[in-house]
Amino acid sequence: MAQSIAPPAVSPTSTAVTPLPLRAVLPWAVFVGTLMLVLLYFVGAEQGATSVFSGAGVHEWVHDGRHLLGFPCH
C-alpha cells in the first residue's frame, strides 16, 4: 500500500512569520535614511549659513515644519 504524505493541518488563525534577510532590507534602509537626512537638512538648515539655493523659496515651503520641529528661523 502506498503511503501519502499530507501536509500538517494548519489552523486558520495561525500565521507563519518569515524573517526578512538583511540583504533585502539594507538598500531600503539606506534609501529612507538618506531621504530623512535630506529632509532634515531642508527643514533645519536651508536658507541659513549653509544655504544651497538662493532666495527664500525653500524657507517659505518648510517654514511651519521648521517651527513644529523646534528649529528657530527668525
C-alpha positions in Angstrom: 0.0 0.0 0.0 1.4 3.4 -0.9 1.6 6.0 1.8 0.9 9.6 1.0 2.5 12.4 2.9 -0.1 15.0 3.8 0.9 18.5 5.0 0.2 19.2 8.7 -3.1 20.7 9.5 -2.8 24.5 10.0 -5.4 26.4 11.9 -6.9 29.4 10.0 -5.8 31.7 12.8 -2.1 30.8 12.9 0.4 32.5 10.6 4.0 31.7 9.9 6.4 34.6 10.2 9.2 34.5 7.6 12.2 36.7 8.6 13.4 39.1 6.0 17.1 38.8 5.2 19.3 41.8 5.9 20.4 42.0 2.2 16.7 42.7 1.3 16.2 45.4 3.9 19.5 47.2 3.8 19.1 49.1 0.5 15.7 50.4 1.6 17.0 51.4 5.0 19.9 53.3 3.4 17.4 55.0 0.9 15.0 56.0 3.7 17.8 57.2 5.9 19.3 59.3 3.2 15.9 60.8 2.3 15.3 61.6 6.0 18.7 63.4 6.3 17.9 65.4 3.2 14.5 66.4 4.6 16.1 67.3 7.9 18.7 69.5 6.1 16.0 71.3 4.2 13.8 71.9 7.2 16.6 72.6 9.7 19.4 74.3 7.8 18.5 75.5 4.4 18.4 79.3 3.9 20.9 79.7 6.7 24.7 79.7 6.8 24.9 76.6 4.6 22.3 77.6 2.0 22.4 75.6 -1.2 19.6 77.6 -3.0 19.4 81.4 -3.1 16.2 83.2 -2.3 13.6 82.5 0.3 11.5 79.9 -1.6 12.7 76.8 0.3 12.4 78.7 3.6 8.8 79.6 2.9 7.9 76.0 1.9 9.3 74.5 5.1 8.6 77.4 7.5 5.8 75.8 9.5 7.6 72.5 9.7 10.6 74.2 11.0 8.7 75.8 13.9 6.9 72.5 14.5 10.2 70.7 14.9 11.6 73.4 17.1 14.1 75.0 14.7 14.5 78.7 15.1 14.4 80.6 11.8 13.9 84.3 12.7 
